[in-house]
Structure formats: C-alpha cells, structure tokens
C-alpha cells in the first residue's frame, strides 16, 4: 500500500491536511481532502469531535471533513487523522518529452487529459527550470520546455496508454519522447522535479524567491501559463515555471533582489497579474499552498458573498478568535 499525496516538501500529515496539500499524483488519486476518512478535532471550546467515519462513503449529515481539511488551523486542532491508502501499481513507467515552446507542452498535456487517459503524473517544467535542474542535480535533460509523465497500471494497459500518449504529443510538436523504466532513474527524475525550488535558488543565492500557486480550469491552462511565461520575460525577472498541469495547478518561481525596491515591486506585480488572470478564468488564487496571510487580499475577489458564510462558520466555532487568528479569513475586512 502507499499514501498518494506527494507535495515534494518536508511536509507533515497534519500540515498537509490543514492546507489541503496535493502534488504530483493528484491528477490520478486526488488531493489531501480525497484521502481523509475521518478527523478527530479539538474545537476552540474544548469539545472533541469526529468529522467522518472509516466507511468508504456516507450520506449522513454534513461533510465536515471537507470543511476542516484546508481550514489551516482556524476552525480546530487536528489530533487524529484516518487516511485512505492505495495499492501499489503492478507496473510503473515514467517518460519525458520535450517541446519547442511552453505553449506546445501545455497544449499536449491538455490533449492527453481530454483524451481520458488515466495518467498518474503529468508535470510541466519550463526550459529555465530544466537548466537549473541540470546544474543542481547533475542531470543532462535537454534544456527545453518539458513534460514529465508517469503511468500506473498493468504492463499491457500501460503500453496501450503510452502508445496513445506518444501519438498525441507528436501531433503537438514533441521533439523527443524518452522512457524511464528503471526504478532508480524514475526516482532521480522525480527527485529532480521536487528539488526545483532549491535548484533555481542555488544558482542565484543572493536572490530571494516568491512562488505563485494558481489553479485554473484545464480549458484555460495554456493561456494562463503562456501569459505567466511572457510576463516573466517582460518584467525582466529571473525564475521558472513548473506545474501539476494534470489538475490545472502551476507555479511561477520568481527570483528577485531583496535589496531592490524595484524588483520587489515587479515580483509582487507579477504575482498579482497571475492571480487576477486565474480568477478571471474561473480559477483560484491557491491550488495547494493555502491562503495564510499572503492570499488574504484575494479572498473577497474570489469568493464574493460566500466569504461571509466562511466567516460565519469561523465565528460560530471560534467566537473569541483564538485559533490561528488573522489567517485565511479577513475577519475585520480591512485586508479583504
């Protein structure tokens, strides 16, 4: 058995539940909210409740798991978490394919998804990021916009899916399609993907970093990624673009000089532009990292009157505002 949520950071189960974390395997298995059967939660008044059960499904009562997962400690303290596990696939195959442009690579990913292929991972890594990975992880991947893919299933089924994917990416302008069947090489590929943030910062240690986290409908993914890629160049900022494009979630890792007010403003402006475009596309300001303090200012814009319902839940369960005060919900509206 294995636990499918793969955030690629030094994460804890509690923290992953608090932020509804996801990662590279979400396209096949779902995010953290989909993996939790039950929570034991201590409320602000000291009551201890169970939010679910160990049954696979239930039609009984409200879906409290969904309410508490992703609440970032503002509604209660998690003291016990019952998780769903999955069987380890009989056969796992990883692949890499390279394209001329970021647009081509995202278009290929969208075509794979809309074809209904049950792919386990499909990750975008732009050419800037590939270059940083090669320098940091001592790999020799072609420095071009890339998709990293993984197939889970049985050998015959995977082979059929791979052939179908190969046809799709070739039509989308794929320059090369390579397989990684060896378990050590597969591990190296995903290790390189997970270390991208460190790789980008390693080459420019004097710079600070900011990471965006928008998630958009698959139909709007190509436009949003291409926009972010263009604006990164227009503003003259260093960085890179990576993403769990299988579920519409992508990150722009922005590097800037912390001693330059001009670069700080440019980084903030790029983040604002990316979030605004995502929201106009029917997306969200954060796909997996959470709201915290940084995304407070977008909550009213994203949720409208639904934000008042969230605030009402918070005031009902925590009237004295003692649980992670100031985070996620702009209770006083001045930050909204």
VOGU-3710 file (C-alpha; in Angstrom, 3 decimals, decimal comma):
1> xxxxxxxxxx> 0,000/0,000/0,000  1,083/3,611/-0,412  -0,120/7,093/0,506  -0,634/9,085/-2,669  -0,304/12,743/-1,657  3,116/13,839/-2,862  3,803/17,501/-2,069  7,571/17,171/-2,509  8,405/19,204/0,594  9,310/18,418/4,181
11> xxxxxxxxxx> 5,603/18,062/4,937  3,717/16,576/7,875  0,381/14,746/7,675  -1,244/17,400/9,871  0,122/20,265/7,826  -0,950/18,598/4,593  -4,478/18,207/5,967  -4,509/21,807/7,187  -3,700/23,211/3,735  -5,373/20,515/1,608
21> xxxxxxxxxx> -1,995/19,741/0,046  -1,716/17,798/-3,192  1,300/17,448/-5,505  2,387/15,404/-8,480  -0,042/12,460/-8,120  -3,232/14,488/-7,704  -4,338/14,025/-11,314  -4,804/10,272/-10,684  -5,519/9,944/-6,957  -6,822/13,336/-5,810
31> xxxxxxxxxx> -5,573/15,790/-3,182  -5,452/15,543/0,599  -9,184/16,128/1,037  -9,853/12,993/-1,043  -7,575/10,842/1,147  -9,075/11,587/4,583  -11,740/9,311/6,029  -12,007/10,874/9,473  -10,547/13,609/11,641  -10,504/13,916/15,392
41> xxxxxxxxxx> -10,701/17,658/16,017  -10,442/19,697/19,215  -12,616/22,795/18,927  -11,975/26,196/20,462  -14,321/25,462/23,391  -12,596/22,151/24,199  -15,096/19,788/22,593  -13,609/16,818/20,730  -15,473/15,739/17,594  -15,171/13,147/14,819
51> xxxxxxxxxx> -15,792/14,578/11,353  -16,295/11,367/9,365  -16,089/7,588/9,657  -13,979/4,700/8,370  -16,613/3,794/5,778  -15,796/4,377/2,119  -18,851/6,606/1,688  -21,649/8,176/3,715  -24,820/10,202/3,169  -25,163/11,018/6,862
61> xxxxxxxxxx> -25,013/14,649/7,950  -22,864/17,469/6,621  -19,456/16,798/5,040  -17,346/18,073/7,932  -14,161/16,508/6,564  -14,382/18,886/3,631  -14,939/21,851/5,938  -11,992/21,207/8,257  -9,446/19,995/5,673  -7,893/23,147/4,237
71> xxxxxxxxxx> -9,018/25,375/7,117  -5,361/25,986/8,116  -5,935/25,649/11,853  -8,616/28,348/12,015  -11,532/26,065/12,974  -9,952/23,410/15,197  -6,841/21,418/16,075  -6,398/18,028/14,373  -5,351/15,358/16,883  -6,010/12,214/14,853
81> xxxxxxxxxx> -6,284/11,626/11,102  -7,537/8,452/9,406  -6,120/8,155/5,894  -7,051/6,255/2,760  -4,270/4,139/1,221  -3,916/2,780/-2,324  -2,471/-0,419/-3,702  0,975/-0,138/-5,261  0,541/-0,491/-9,051  1,776/-3,655/-10,730
91> xxxxxxxxxx> 3,642/-1,663/-13,360  5,019/1,902/-13,291  6,573/3,644/-16,294  7,895/7,192/-16,404  8,528/9,257/-19,531  9,929/12,618/-20,577  9,034/14,611/-23,670  10,384/17,923/-24,935  8,860/20,760/-26,973  9,830/23,994/-28,717
101> xxxxxxxxxx> 7,611/26,226/-26,576  5,823/26,219/-23,240  2,534/26,619/-25,121  3,196/23,430/-27,096  3,938/21,458/-23,949  0,805/22,633/-22,117  -1,369/22,062/-25,196  -0,020/18,491/-25,286  -0,867/17,992/-21,614  -4,414/19,273/-22,164
111> xxxxxxxxxx> -4,858/16,915/-25,121  -3,708/13,946/-23,016  -6,178/14,817/-20,273  -9,136/15,422/-22,573  -8,457/12,078/-24,280  -9,341/10,394/-20,992  -6,006/8,642/-20,495  -5,668/7,596/-16,798  -2,241/9,132/-16,331  -0,755/9,201/-12,814
121> xxxxxxxxxx> 1,529/12,224/-13,120  1,968/14,905/-15,745  4,316/17,712/-14,751  5,375/20,804/-16,673  8,939/22,069/-16,343  9,980/25,068/-18,446  13,405/25,495/-20,078  14,657/27,892/-17,370  13,889/25,303/-14,725  15,429/22,427/-16,713
131> xxxxxxxxxx> 18,656/24,408/-16,969  18,673/24,934/-13,196  17,916/21,240/-12,563  20,831/20,122/-14,732  23,213/22,396/-12,833  21,911/21,425/-9,394  21,123/17,704/-9,788  23,885/16,898/-12,310  21,364/15,644/-14,856  21,589/16,117/-18,607
141> xxxxxxxxxx> 17,981/16,720/-19,652  17,539/18,724/-22,895  17,035/22,371/-21,932  13,596/22,791/-23,477  10,021/23,036/-22,143  9,228/19,537/-20,922  6,545/17,217/-19,627  7,446/14,576/-17,051  4,872/11,774/-17,093  4,156/8,585/-15,161
151> xxxxxxxxxx> 1,795/5,695/-15,904  0,366/3,364/-13,232  -1,380/0,080/-14,029  -0,571/-3,301/-15,513  2,022/-3,786/-18,234  -0,410/-4,270/-21,114  -2,608/-1,337/-20,113  0,354/0,979/-19,626  1,753/0,050/-23,027  -1,530/0,975/-24,728
161> xxxxxxxxxx> -1,699/4,279/-22,845  1,915/5,098/-23,684  1,366/4,496/-27,402  -1,716/6,729/-27,346  0,163/9,476/-25,457  3,071/9,226/-27,876  0,724/9,887/-30,805  -0,815/12,872/-29,023  2,468/14,556/-28,090  3,941/14,009/-31,553
171> xxxxxxxxxx> 0,945/15,815/-33,050  1,569/18,632/-30,555  5,159/19,066/-31,746  7,107/16,839/-29,366  10,816/16,862/-30,217  11,726/13,690/-28,321  9,923/11,081/-26,163  12,028/9,066/-23,705  11,132/6,325/-21,199  12,387/5,669/-17,672
181> xxxxxxxxxx> 11,524/2,100/-16,648  14,366/1,613/-14,166  13,185/2,416/-10,633  16,371/4,328/-9,757  16,113/6,505/-12,860  12,434/7,156/-12,120  13,343/8,170/-8,580  16,038/10,519/-9,924  13,564/12,113/-12,320  11,030/12,889/-9,575
191> xxxxxxxxxx> 13,775/13,886/-7,146  14,941/16,450/-9,716  11,358/17,709/-10,099  10,848/18,041/-6,336  14,142/19,897/-5,889  13,357/22,543/-8,489  12,875/25,318/-5,960  16,271/24,572/-4,436  17,808/24,276/-7,909  16,581/27,695/-9,012
201> xxxxxxxxxx> 17,740/29,354/-5,803  21,079/27,514/-5,804  22,175/29,326/-8,950  21,310/32,747/-7,502  21,844/32,506/-3,768  21,834/36,256/-3,297  18,244/36,479/-4,547  15,012/35,975/-2,614  12,137/33,927/-4,004  8,362/34,155/-4,299
211> xxxxxxxxxx> 6,215/31,277/-5,562  2,766/31,656/-7,103  0,159/28,890/-6,747  -2,813/29,464/-9,019  -5,032/26,680/-10,321  -7,258/27,145/-13,375  -9,705/25,079/-15,457  -7,891/22,805/-17,909  -9,523/24,700/-20,790  -7,787/27,909/-19,655
221> xxxxxxxxxx> -4,441/26,369/-18,695  -2,474/27,077/-21,884  -3,434/30,761/-21,944  -2,579/31,250/-18,269  0,801/29,515/-18,439  1,762/31,336/-21,632  0,766/34,655/-20,040  2,937/33,969/-16,978  5,856/32,891/-19,181  5,617/36,099/-21,259
231> xxxxxxxxxx> 5,291/38,411/-18,246  8,296/36,862/-16,544  10,363/37,984/-19,551  8,600/41,350/-19,930  9,408/42,283/-16,339  12,977/41,034/-16,689  12,767/38,747/-13,665  14,648/35,504/-13,123  12,767/32,363/-12,242  10,960/29,429/-13,782
241> xxxxxxxxxx> 7,583/27,798/-14,323  6,604/24,336/-13,127  3,230/22,804/-12,610  0,981/19,886/-11,842  -0,652/20,587/-15,170  -2,795/17,461/-14,904  -5,049/19,321/-12,484  -4,516/22,861/-13,783  -2,149/23,915/-10,981  1,093/25,705/-11,889
251> xxxxxxxxxx> 3,752/27,662/-10,036  5,921/30,564/-11,132  9,055/30,687/-9,011  10,103/34,349/-9,085  13,637/35,343/-8,073  14,353/38,952/-7,116  16,891/41,128/-5,331  15,577/41,662/-1,762  17,531/44,932/-1,589  15,908/46,374/-4,700
261> xxxxxxxxxx> 12,523/48,037/-4,191  12,027/48,000/-7,960  12,480/44,215/-8,200  10,327/43,604/-5,124  7,542/45,646/-6,738  7,967/43,756/-10,026  7,712/40,394/-8,251  4,563/41,471/-6,403  3,082/42,868/-9,602  3,722/39,619/-11,483
271> xxxxxxxxxx> 2,077/37,607/-8,714  -0,931/39,968/-8,778  -1,254/39,705/-12,577  -1,090/35,906/-12,480  -3,725/35,678/-9,729  -6,068/38,148/-11,434  -5,895/36,269/-14,741  -6,515/32,973/-12,962  -9,587/34,361/-11,186  -10,946/35,801/-14,429
281> xxxxxxxxxx> -10,516/32,323/-15,923  -12,668/30,760/-13,216  -9,698/29,548/-11,186  -8,369/30,063/-7,683  -5,544/32,085/-6,110  -4,106/28,998/-4,399  -4,316/25,414/-5,581  -2,402/23,708/-2,788  -0,226/26,041/-0,705  -3,036/27,668/1,252
291> xxxxxxxxxx> -4,136/31,233/1,983  -2,176/32,066/5,145  -1,544/35,808/5,091  -0,307/36,238/1,531  -3,595/35,465/-0,232  -5,926/37,229/2,218  -6,368/40,169/-0,135  -7,805/37,936/-2,858  -10,465/36,168/-0,762  -13,319/38,632/-1,358
301> xxxxxxxxxx> -12,460/38,857/-5,054  -12,506/35,059/-5,411  -15,404/34,066/-3,159  -17,753/37,067/-3,099  -20,624/36,574/-0,640  -19,513/33,000/0,054  -16,703/34,560/2,090  -19,328/35,825/4,556  -20,547/32,243/5,025  -16,969/31,138/5,793
311> xxxxxxxxxx> -16,571/33,965/8,302  -19,864/32,932/9,932  -18,567/29,364/10,375  -15,390/30,742/11,938  -17,330/32,964/14,364  -19,644/30,083/15,298  -16,834/27,652/16,107  -14,288/30,171/17,401  -16,136/33,272/18,678  -13,087/34,546/20,564
321> xxxxxxxxxx> -10,832/34,156/17,510  -8,136/32,149/19,337  -7,363/29,592/16,618  -4,691/30,876/14,219  -6,101/34,413/14,339  -5,551/36,647/11,326  -5,042/33,796/8,866  -7,185/32,714/5,895  -10,251/34,870/6,667  -10,207/38,702/6,728
331> xxxxxx> -12,451/38,879/9,801  -12,178/42,679/10,065  -12,468/43,118/6,247  -9,670/45,677/6,130  -7,481/43,044/4,490  -10,202/41,808/2,146
//
